[in-house]
Amino acid sequence: MLRFAVYRVEIMDRALPGSSLEIAVLLPCYNEALTIASVVRGFRAALPEARIYVYDNNSTDGTALAAMLAGAEVRRERRQGKGHVVRRMFADIEADIYVMADGDGTYAPSDAEELIRTLLTENADMVVGTRRGVHADAGRQGHATGNRLFNILYRNLFGTDFTDIFSGYRAFSRRFVKSFPAVSPGFEIETEMSVHASRLKLPVCELELDYGRRPEGSHSKLSTFRDGFRILRMFAMLVKETRPFAFFATIAGFFCLTGLLFSAPVLLEYFRTGLVPRMPTWMLSLALMGLSFVSLTAGVILDSVARGRNEVLRLNYIQLPSIFTDRPRATEAKTPSQRDAA
């Protein structure tokens, strides 16, 4: 018990400013010149030991210059879309802890320390800053409604780990960042992060934080219908990749039901008269039943493939070093000959 208590105190000390852990603040930006300077200064005050990176995504309003003058290290990503920026950030930046936020000023930099503290004390790989009052401040009613619907859909498809899958304010461990195979090109990247954590059963938690409004003159880059369609398409793709049996079984059920509907009148006529006068309808129903069988077979096979992919992802994840590793205990576990050799 004493060893555990000491270890817990050490973790708490590391969660406070001045720790030896390397912290990187990642700010993907597109045309945020109005707010990015104050955001960078806010993170500099909240996490003076952190390195702050602003990734400019083809801004045309001087975002890069404003961030540079505020003290951030500015880099560029030419492929348009937040997903491309996040993929580049996660690949390029080396740190122990990563804090990601938007550059629009809607997230309070002063909450970053609490995100990191929660990440360390809970031994989590990702902490999501859920947005308090997001439905009231979503800017457009379509955004608020879509946020509710997609969160409900997520909980029904992938589990109940998260209540706000679209939050852009998150803290990550290095193990999460370097094991995350980001493939999304746009704003659906947060959904992909959540699904990655849920499918591998990674330790995650949420922290409710205040969510502010954009200042006057700053505009959201989200399109209610265009980005909503992209997120819905991402949901379908992720269900296909992570739960292929459920995905293809649904398609098989649709084909089977349709085939039965077409075949019912033909069978009734056959049992009544012994004739099949509507041969095209009968052939169509057989084709639909055949497609149903093929789809169900594909689901069974791909389910085994998906399980294998999950095992590979999990093995890759656990091979990465963790900031929570109890290194002194590992040293004590060595045999005398191993200690002498060292």
N, C-alpha and C positions, 0 to 999 in steps of 0.2 A: 504493500500500500504506500510506503514511503517513497519507493522508486517512482510509482505512478504520480504521486503528488508533485515530486520534484520535476518530472517530465512535463506535467501540466503547467507548472509555473514557468518553465523554460519556454514553452509554446506561447504563453501569454506575453512574456517579455519580448519574444520575437514578433508578436503582433503589433507592438507599439512602434512609433517612429524611432529611428535610430537603430533598427535591427540590422543584422548582417545579411538578410535576404535581399536579393536584387529584385526591385519592383519596376515594372514598365507600365506606363500609362499609354494606351493606344486610342487615338482619336481619328476615326475615318471621317473625312470631310468632303463635301461638295457644295461650293458657294455658301460658305458660312463666315464670310469676312466680318459681318456685323457682330458676331458673338464669340468667335474662336479665341481672340486675345484674352477676353475675360475668363473663358473656360481654362485656358492654359495657365493663367495666373492663379486661378482658383486651385487647380491641382498642384501647382508649385507650392502654394501655401499649405495645403492639406497634407501633401506627401513630399516634403523637401528633399528626401533621399531618393526619390523616384526619378527615372528617366522618362521624359515625355516625348512621344512621337506623334506627329500629325501626318497622316497620309492623305495627300491632296489628290482628288479623283477628277482631274481635268476642270478645276474651278476656273471661272472667268472673271471673278470679282475681287481678286487680290487676297484670297484666303491664305495662300502659302506665305505671302509677305507678312501679313498680320500675325500669323502663327510664329514665324521666325523672329520677328521683332519682340514677341512676348516671351521668347526663350525656349521654344520647342524645337526639336530636331525635325525638319520637314523632309518628307520623302514623297515620291509620286508613284501612282499606279495608273497606267494609261487605259487599261480595260475598264469600261464604264460599268459601275454597279458595286454596291456595298459588299456583296459576296466576294468579288474579285479582290477588293481591298483587304478584307479580313484574311483571305487565303494568303496574300502577300505578307501581311503583318505577322501572322503566325509562323510563316516560314522564315522570315528574315530576323526577327527579334529574339534574342536569347535573354531569358530572365528566369527567376524562380517563381514569381507571382506576376500575373498580368491583370490589369484593370482596363476594361474597355467601356467607353462611353461615347455618346454622340457629341458633336461640336456645336449643337444648336442652343446650348444653355438651359435645356429642360431638366437636366440632371444636376444635382448639387455636388460639386467636387468635395465638399466637406463630409459627404457620406462615404467617401472612398475608404477612409481608415476603418470604418465599421464593417464594410464589406470584407476587407482584408482580415480584420480581427475574427469575423465569423468564419471565413475560409480556414483559418489556422486552428481556432478552438474547436471547430466541428470536424476537423480533418477531412474537409470536403475538397472535391476537385473543381466544383463550380458553385458560385453563389450568385443567384439572380436577384437583382434589386427590383422587386415588383413595384409597380407604379400605383401609389395611393391616389385615388381620384382620377385615374386615367380616362374613365368613361365620361366624366364631366369636362375634361380638358382636352379631349381628342381633337379639337379644332373643327372637325366636320362630323356630323352625326353618323355618316357612313362609316367612318373610321371606328367610332365607338361600337357600332353594331357589329361590324366585321370582327373587331377584337373579341367581343363576347362569343360570337358564333364559332370562331376558329379555336378559341380556348376550350369550349365545350367539345368540339370535334376532336381536339387533341386528346383530351382526357378519356374519351370513349375509344379512341384508336390505339393510343400508345401508353396510357397509364396516367396516374394522378400525381406524378412528381412535381408538376408545375401548374401554376394558376395564371401566369402571365408570360406566355412563350415569346411575345414580341418585344419584351424589354431589352433595350440596348445597353443597359448599365449592368455589367457583370464582372466578377472577379474569377480568375482561373488559376489553377496550378499549372506548372510546366508540363506535368504528365498529361493533362487534358489537352493543352494546346498542341503538343507535338504528336498526339495520337489521333487528332481530329482530322478526318479526310474531307475537308471542305470542298464541295462540288457546286454549291449554289452560286449563281452569278449576282443576285440582287438582294432585296430586303428580306427574302425568305431564309437568309443565312441563320437567323436566330432560331427559326423552327428546326433547321437541320442540327444545330447545336443541341437543342433539347432532345431530339430524337436520338442522337448519338449517345447522350447520357442515359436515356431511358433504356435503350436496347442493350447496353453493356452493364446496366445496373450500377452505374458509377455513384459514389457518394456526392449528393448535391443537396442544397438547401436554398431557401428563399428568405429575403429580408425586405420587409415593406418599407418603402421610402417615399418621400414627397416627390411629386412630379409637377414641374413648373410649366408655364406657358412660354412660347416663343415671344421675344420682344417684337414690338411693332416694326414692320419692315422685313422681318424674317419669315420665310414661307416654307411649309412642309414640301418635301420632294415626293411624298407618297401620292399615288393615284388610286382612288377608292376601287375602281373597277379593274384597271390594268394590273396593279400589284395584287389585288385580291384574287384575280384569276391565276396569277403566277404562284401565289401561295397555295391555292387549291390544287394546282398542278403538282406542286412540290409534295403536298400531302399524298396525292395519288402515287407519285413515284416512290416516296418513302414507304408507303404501305406495301407496294409491290416488292421493294427491295428487302424490307425487314419482316413482313408478314405475308409471304407469297401464297401460302395455302389459303388464308382468308381472302386474299385478293382474287385469286383464280377460282376459288370455290364460289365466290359471289357471281363471277362471270358464268361459271358452269351452271349455277342455279338459274340464272336468267335464261340461258340457252335451253335448259331442260324444261323450264316452265313454258317458254314460248313454243317449243316443240310439242309439248303435251297439248297445248291449246289448239295448235294446227291439226294435230292427229286425232283429237277427240271426235269431231264430226265424221271423219273418214272411218274410224273404227266403229262408230255407232251404225253407220250405213252398211259396213261390211257384216256386222253381226245380225243386222236386220234382213239384208238381201243376199249376202254372200258375194257382193260385188264391190269393186274399188273404182268408182266412176271418176274420182278426182285424183288421178295419179300424180300430177304436179304437186298438189298440196301434200300428199303422202310422202313424196320424195323430199320435199322441203322439210317436213317434220323429222324425217330420218337424218337429214343433213344436220339439223339443229341438235338433235340428240347426239350425233357423232361429235360435233363441236363441243358439246357439254362434257363428253367423256375425255376428249383431248385436253380441254382446259383443266379438268380436275386432275388428270395425270400430270400435267405441267406443274400444277400447284404442289402435288406431293413431291415431285422431284426437286423443284426449286426450294421447297421448304428445307430439305436436307442440305442443299447448297448454302442457303442463308445461315443455317446453324453452323456450318463450317466456316463461313466468313466471319460470323460473330466470334467464334473461337479464335480465329487468327487476329482479329482486332483486339480481343481481350488479352491475348498473349503479347501482342505488341505494346499494349498499354502497361501491363505489369512489368515489362522489361525496362521501362523508363524509370529513372531514379525518382523517388518521392521525397518531398521536403519534410515528410513526417516520419522518415525512416529512423528507427531507434538505433543509431550507429554504435553507441557504447555497448548495448546488449549484444549486437552482432559480433563485436570484438571479443566479448567475454565467452562467446560460444566456441571460439577457436580452441583446438587441442594444443597442448604444450609444444608439440613439434611444429605446428603451424605458426605459433607465436615466435618460436626460435627462428624459423625460416624467414618470417617477416622482418 
